[in-house]
Amino acid sequence: MAATTGFRGWGAVCIWAWVGMAVLGWTSPALAQDADVEPASGKTSATVPAAGDRSVPADSTTVASGGNLDDATTTATDEVALIPAPRPALPPLSRLGVNLAKAVWFASADLPPSASPEQIRASATRTSPTVQLRTTPGESGVLFALLELESPPLTGAVVTLGDVDGSDECWMNGTRVGGTSGRGITDFGVSRTYYVPRESMRKGTNVLALRLTGEYGKGEFGLRREPITFGFVPAPPQRQAALQADAPEALRGLAAITPDEAARAIEAADPGVTETAALVRRRAGFGRFGWLMNDGLAAMSEVSPTRVVNREGPKFEVALDRVETLAIASGEKEPGIDSYHKLVRVKGPCARRPVEYTMLQHVMYPGAVITLEKGSPLQLRVEFSGRVGSMQTLSEAEVAAVSPSLAEAGVSVFAFYDADERSVPALLAVAGGAANVTLSELHIDVTVSRGTDAKSPAKIYIFHPTGLDRVDLSGKPASFFALAAAVVPGDDPVQVVRRWMRLGLHEPVAVDEYARVHASEEFVRVYQVARYAAPAGVDLGPAYMPLPPQISFARSTYRYPVRLPDATTATGVMSFSGPMEAVDADAVSTASDLAVASYDLPIPPMSERGLISVPGTDDLRALLNTCVEGLTSSPLGNGVDLFYKGRTQAFQAYSYLTTDTRTRLLESTSALLPAALIQSSWQETTEPLSGLPFWWTYYIEGPYFGRYDQDWGNGLSLVGLYTAVKYTGQWEVVLEHWDAVERMASWFEATDDWEWMRASNAVHGHGTGAGDCASATYAAALAYARLARHAGRTDDAYYGTWQAARAAVFLLNRFAYNPHAQEQDFKQGESLVLGFHEGRGFLEGELDGYPWNVTSLISGNGVQPENFDLYVKYAPNLLREYERTFEKAYPKWADGTFKYGRPTIYRDNSGYITLPHIYLRARLKTDGAEALDKLLTSARKNEHLWWLAPPVVGEVMNLRYDGLVTDWGRCGFLGAEVMRDTAESRRRRIEAHFDNRFAPDTVEFQLPRRAGQVQINDGPVPLTDLKYENGRLQLRLRRPGLNKVVLVY
């Protein structure tokens, strides 16, 4: 049976599954399926496409080492058959992994994990894997799945088990490959993942066995829910650095442009800069390019080592007989993988003749570049989404008009497209070699041979001049220039094609980024430093250096105050995040081949939001204190539960806490902080392709490898740590354990992405996750910058400020992307954009189901006041429109008694749904205090997850007053209250308390008007210690220890 896969020759695998269910013939024969159980953790896989959302054939499930379920289908049947139905031809697969949850497995209380396929078929019971099984206490049972491989695998594989009730051991063909003892590990966000060595698998039938034992010897166990997946991976976790063994340590995840080279180029490009702040470099990372060999790009659906695909456009397959070796192409001056690109070297026969080539995928390039290094010829197969594809060749006359240098350099250019109204044209250019095109009824073959000397490599540039944009080519243009005229009506075809050649024939060889914080002018200047290479002898002018499309989108859509270079040019390329604009990549000087482009981002709001308690709100104050929970002193657990959950919310409403609640909060935090920074649960992982390590504390289980939303876990841990230290003043803990802070921040550095302007939410890219991930990521960047600033780590503070400025762009853009996503078919109709989805467009939240996903846009597991500071300053109208859309879709959102008529992940209108919207309305001031009081009363009828409530209730109370404590340096903030002045009832009196632990220090208040009287510790304040400007009052506290500040106005 032949198989066509994204990686030709990577042995297809068929998981045989006979459908049916029977009672197990065990000592205590019973078989039961659990009802749906709400996950114990606060997050579920609803934020990512669940493995169970896709279905698998009842008689076979297919996967290749590079395939997923996108092309597999299933049909269920009640027929029980011991012999499978005839197997259909395997569909083309392009991604990694297969969902085993829908397959029918075998179960036995008697067979060992080493049982043969014949023994299993003869005596085991057919079953589903996601059942709760019972047998004699202390006994075990084994679940079996049979995997049929057509050829010996070239890599190992990973098995991921979701919610395991009990202890498990995983076996492949009688070899134990892993095991876990204890409770259902994934209840705490950790699924069980085991590596299967290539040597333990074979051609033919393979036996995957799971031996399960009840927890603490009880006779009940099983796999309670998904994911249950199997997929090939390029390297085992324990050998994760192997593919990068040839890369110098200094280049791991960094561009091959030295800091000295970059600094000189930046100085030459921006000579008038007077800011003395340090130039900080983007830290090492692998961006979206980790773990898997296929990736979506800014303007591309998918690039893999053997495949280039863009939406409905032509598909390019490298027609290898098989892939023999595949590795990251690292070298002395090439990291192989960083935040911008991945370069892969592939070896294998093509038409029985050995070839070796590299495939470059780059976020700034709308396609891929193949370098044929050895062997010849290399064949590419071009297939079309429609029944008939079209092709045009750039003729000699057209070449002469565009640039005679193309002919002199021997460059051949072809265009491929579907002749319809929604075409995504692709261009293929060959330099340094010869191209031969063969037409057939269903596809086109392009055969490329290296040059006559057979020593120099040939370059194959596959690129899409419109990116993801669709154009009307139903008129079947008769020439290359006619094609250009159809794509860009009204423009000179010669200039259009010249622009295309500048876009596609300049290969981004190396790209890096630096930034300088202009604090006094409140912006961050970002520098892109790049080196481009064109084919030898080709002179088209400078390359285009794209800028992150989100920037121009934000400026043009809602006037976000970014500053772009004056010479910005529209490239005509549509990316997922908007039209791609670029600058001419001219070398900065005759002594350098580097080009530099810069843009400015506003520094986001950095003020604190210390609430000042107001009188007359006793009922709400009591409610707020009732909702304070989770104040553990134990340092054992994940970072979210220890540093963030319950604790952060209590501090955010500190002025409203009772004396007893304050005491509990401060005592538990003082005991927790130093111990938790050492003992809390943080795991170090090394990404296999780059060799870069990172740390994580939490992930949500999801499809295939299960690890998603690690940005959420690390981010909320940073937010929680910063909030606790800020309010208590325990800065000595941060100074002593800065390495723990860097561990929390390591995820954001390693997975940072140029287009998304923030971290990925999974090690293999995937996207930015749901709205709560974006909320946590932005707040984490601010937390890191503030921690570093107060710890005296200036360069780290600059880096955090830069990353916060970048993350702020996407945090705002999410609310503006819906028309763009709708127009480009990047999302469904009745939905809202939540985040980016690699290679597909956007992750979206439905407007016709349960409201959690769309609520996640304003919640990162509760509200982050600093995020709303950004919303209110830059995009209040977008947020008002969002809230109107939400209320129209979910008019009963604030009714705590409302039921959605089906099981929901957060118990209908719990605090996860209601509280973020009440907070948003308070911050936008769209509702008055009385109306919000009523909303709280209605929502409180569902008390689930109300540990989120303290900052929300506090903000509702503070609608009655406009004052805030906006900073207190490294002091501890001990609360503040406002009252009527006893001497003059028309005047207000604020009394605030601080623990000045690192005297002298400065505190700052936001006041509705200038204070007429200011006292510190019941005494006058020297004029030199007082400053009032733009509604902000700054006071210098000189006395160490407890200080009382009184303001009367």
Secondary structure, 3 states (H helix, E strand, C coil): CCEEECCCCCCCEEEECCCCCCCCCCCCCCEECCCCCCCCCCCCHHHCCCHHHCCCCCCEEEECECCCHHHCCCCCCCCCCCCCCCCCCEEEECCECEECCCCCEEEECCCCCCCCHHHHHHHCEEECCCCEEECCCCCEEEEEEEEEECCCCCCEEEEEEEEEECEEEEEECCEEEEEECCCCHHHHCCCEEEEECHHHCCCEEEEEEEEEECHHHCCEEEEEEEEEEEEEECCCHHHCCHHHCCCCHHHCECCCCCHHHHHHHHHHHCCCCCCCCCCEECCCCCCCCCCCCCEEECCEEEEECCEEECCCCCEEEECCCCCCEEEECCECCECCEECCEEEEEEEEEECCEEEEEEEEEECCCCEEEEEEEECCCEEEEEECCCCCEEEEECCHHHHHHHCHHHHHCCCEEEEEEECCCCECCEEEEEECEEEEEEECCCEEEEEEEECCCCCCCEEEEEECCCECCCECCCCCCCCHHHHHHHHCCCCCHHHHHHHHHHHHCCEEEEEEEEEEEECCCCEEEEEEEEEEECCCCCCCCCEEEECCHHHHHHHHHHCCCCECCCCCEEEEEEECCEEEEEEEECEEECCEEEEEEEEEEECCCCCCCECCECCCCHHHHHHHHHCCCCCCCCCCCEHHHHHHCCHHHHHHCHHHCCHHHHHHHHHHHHHHHHHHHHHCECEEEECCCCCCEEEECCCECCCCCCCECHHHHHHHHHHHHHHHHHHHCCHHHHHHCHHHHHHHHHHHHHCEECCCCEECCECCECECCCHHHHHHHHHHHHHHHHHHHHCCCHHHHHHHHHHHHHHHHHHHHCCCCHHHHHHCCCCCCCEEEEEEECCCEEEEEECCCCCHHHHHHHCCCCCCHHHHHHHHHHCHHHHHHHHHHHHHHCCCCCCCCCCCCCCCCCCCCCHHHHHHHHHHHHHHCCCCHHHHHHHHHHHCCCCCCHHHHHHHHHHHHHCCCCCEEEECCCCEEEEEEEEECCCCCCCEEEEEEEEECCCCEEEEEECCCCCCEEEECCECCCHHHEEEECCEEEEEECCCEEEEEEEEC
